[in-house]
């Protein structure tokens, strides 16, 4: 995988984090849902900010090694935040009175938005980590010319040229080297 693929991976992961921030974090009866904006004020905003800053930093710093660092930091911070929220919600569902626990578990669930944000965060962190193991693919003009070099094809065409040892004479160049044939130039 090249750096461009990792960049796309990181940007898609940050997009998943952002979608998860708006998606349902808690569902009741599978039809009523509360987004991250409703469940905990400030948490979804922080998650969205991490996704946007992570994507922006990765895109702006894409030609440097620090892009992977920013993706890793944003992904780990997002994973910590969403993991904490997932734990908080499941603890709250499990914390109801014992006689209502079965009903609470049947009616209330962690929403897909929180799960998506968690997966996106982990994916962003993995993309950041992967960027340390891959180099930017660069091909210079010299490298391309070297791959096209054919040693049996003369670079200077055959013909009569000034003798490198005697300016008063001409020597024949066969395309690969000087021959023993010499001649005087026309007057």
C-alpha positions, -999 to +999 in steps of 0.1 A: +000+000+000+013+034-009+010+067+011-019+078-011-039+047-001-032+053+035-042+089+032-076+078+017-079+052+045-073+079+071-098+103+056-125+076+053-119+066+089-122+103+100-155+105+080-168+074+098-160+091+132-179+122+121-209+102+110-208+083+142-209+115+162-242+124+146-256+088+146-276+072+174-256+064+206-285+049+224-316+032+210-348+023+228-373-002+213-351-001+182-371+029+169-363+057+194-327+069+193-306+095+209-276+108+191-243+117+206-255+153+208-284+143+230-267+117+252-238+136+266-233+173+258-198+180+247-187+144+240-200+143+204-186+178+197-152+166+209-154+135+188-164+155+157-135+180+164-111+150+167-123+136+134-121+170+116-087+179+131-074+144+124-085+145+088-073+181+083-039+174+098-035+142+078-044+160+046-023+191+052+008+171+065+004+142+039+039+147+025+055+145+059+060+117+085+039+137+110+007+129+092+008+094+106+014+108+141-017+131+139-039+102+126-026+080+154-033+106+181-067+115+168-077+079+164-066+069+198-083+099+215-115+091+196-113+054+205-108+064+242-137+087+241-161+064+224-150+034+244-156+054+276-191+064+264-199+028+254-189+017+289-209+045+305-241+036+285-239-001+291-232+005+328-262+027+330-284+001+313-270-026+336-274-003+367-312-003+368-330-021+396-325-059+395-362-066+388-360-043+356-326-055+342-341-080+318-365-054+305-338-027+303-315-050+283-344-059+260-354-023+253-322-003+255-291-008+233-259+010+224-267+027+190-249+021+158-235+057+158-213+050+188-202+017+174-194+033+141-174+062+157-155+036+177-146+015+147-137+047+127-114+058+155-096+025+157-093+025+119-079+061+119-053+050+145-044+019+125-040+041+093-017+064+113+003+034+125+005+019+090+018+052+075+051+046+094+057+014+075+052+026+039+073+051+019+060+076-006+064+062-041+086+086-060+100+080-094+124+106-108+131+112-144+166+098-140+152+066-125+127+062-154+155+069-179+177+043-162+149+017-166+147+024-203+184+024-209+194-001-236+232-008-236+234-020-272+218+011-287+244+038-295+238+072-279+260+091-304+253+081-341+281+066-361+300+091-384+332+110-390+342+134-361+373+154-351+399+130-338+401+135-300+439+131-302+447+152-333+425+182-343+439+181-378+424+146-385+390+130-386+384+097-369+354+074-375+330+067-346+311+035-351+284+044-324+302+025-297+338+036-299+366+051-320+379+030-349+414+030-364+401+047-396+413+083-400+410+108-428+421+144-435+393+169-435+383+184-469+399+217-475 
